[in-house]
Amino acid sequence: MRKLILSAVALLVALPLLGCGVFYSVFPTPAPSPSPLPSPVPTNPAQKLPLLSGEWQIRFTQTGGIAGVFRSMEISSSGEVKISDRTTHPGEEVVTHLTAEKLVTLSDLVAANSFRPASMPSGCADCFIFDLQITGADGNFQVQLDQVELPDSGLQPLIDFLAELLNNTGK
């Protein structure tokens, strides 16, 4: 009796599997149509930043991260730097001046870097977000980037320099 039950169970398991093979041999599934080639990602041309000549101003903000940082800095053509940190010192502002050497470095970085927009937003949840605004004699520029987008943006050296100033100036 036991052999009969085991044979029946084996047959119940095997029949659907055998039926699939028979079904597909009688009615073959159509071959999948070839997928179209992916469309090329449009390449956005690099955008030059306004030159730091005459009267100019840079506003730089670093927000986000796991700790919820909110720091900002304004640099003017006179070299004056205003720094605020809403995270640790809300309502306070530190005012200082950049050295001539740092002003030259900043001007060189702005002149040497171009912005290349990302093809897609990164969607990074706990990244730092960098807001950069440059108002120069020959135009304005504004961008918001996160840590994931930054390396391919063409602005990494400039953002790194500004973040270093923001984190180490006026302490």
N, C-alpha and C positions, 0 to 999 in steps of 0.2 A: 504494500500500500504506500509505503514511504517513497519508493522509487517512482510510482505513478504520480504522486503529488509533485515530486521534484521535476519530473519530465514535463508535467503540465505547466509548472512555473517557468521552466526554461523555454518552453514553446511560447508562452505568453510574452516573455521578454524578447525572444528572437523574431516573432512574427512582425511586430512593428518595424524592427530594424531591417528585416528582409523586405518588408513592404516598401520602405523608403527607397531601398536600392532598386527594386522593381519599378516603382513609380518614376524615379528619376531616369531610369534607363529607357522607359517608354516615352516619357515626356521630359526631354532634356531641358534644363534651365538655360535661358538665353545667356550668352556670354555678356559680361558687363561691358557697357559701352565705354570706350576710352574716355577718361576724364580730360576736359580741356586743359591746356597748359595754363599754369597760373599766370594771372595778369601781372606784368611787371609792376613793382611798387614805384609810384611816381617819385622821382628824386627832386626834392626841393632845392633850389640853388641856395648857396650860402649867402647870408645877409651880413653885409659889413655893418659895424657899429659906428655911431656918430663919433667923430674925432673930438678929442678933448682939447679944443682950442677956444680962445676967448672965454666967455662965461659958460660954465657947464656945471652940471650937478649929477651925482650918482646916488640913487637910493637902493639900498640892498637890505633884504629881510630874509632871515632864516627862521622857519617855523617847523613845527611837527616833531617827528621822532617819538620815541616811546615816552620821553619825559614831557612832551608838550611844550617845547621851547618856543619862545617868541622874542627874537632879538632883531633890532633894526639899526641901520646906520645911514647917515646922510653925509656925503663928502661934497664939498663945493670947490670951485676952481681956486679959491683962496687957500685951500689946504685945510680949512676948518672941517672937523669931523664931529658929528653929533651921534651919540650912541645911546640907545635905550634897550633895556632888558625887562620886558613885562613879566617874564617868568619869575625872576628873583628880586627885582627892584621896580615894581610898578610905579609909574609916575615920576621916576628919577631919570635924569638925562646927564650924561657925561659929555663935556665939550673939550676937545683937544685939537691939536694940529698935526698934520703929517709932515714928516721931514721932506726936504727937497728931493732926496733920493727916492723916497717912497712915492712921491708925486710923479716923478719921471717913470718909475717902474709901472705905476698904474696907467699912465698915459700910453706907455709902450705896449702894455697888455691889451688895452682897448683897441689900439691901432692894429695889433697883430692878430687878433682873434675875430672870427666870423661865426655867426650863428647858423647851425644847420638844424632845422626842425625835425623832430622825431616823426617817424611814419605812423606810430601808434602811441597812445598814452600808456604808461607803464602800469598804472593801477596799483602802485606800491602803497600799502596802508600805513606802515610805520616809518617811512623815509622822511628825511629832512626835505622840506620844500624851500626852494630859493627863488625869491622874486628880485628881479633886477630891472631898474629903470635908469636909462641914461638920457639926459637932456643935454644936447650939445649945440654948438653954433650951426651945425649943418643937419640937424634933425633930432628925432626922438627914437628911442628904442625901448621896448618893454617885453619881458619874457618871464614865464614861470616854469621852473624845472624841478624835478625831484632827483634824488641820488641815482636812480637807475637810468634816467635819461641823460644825465650830465656828461658821462664819458663820451658819448657820441654827438653831443651838441656843438662841439667846437669851442665851448666856453669854459672848459674845466680849469685851465690855468688862471683865468680871470676870477672865476668863482672861488677857487682855492685861495687866491690872494686876498680877496675881499673877506672871506670867512676867517682867515687868519687875522686880518686887521680887526674884525668885529670881535673875535674871541680874545684878543691880546692887547687891544688898545684901551687905554683909560682905566686899567685895573690898578 
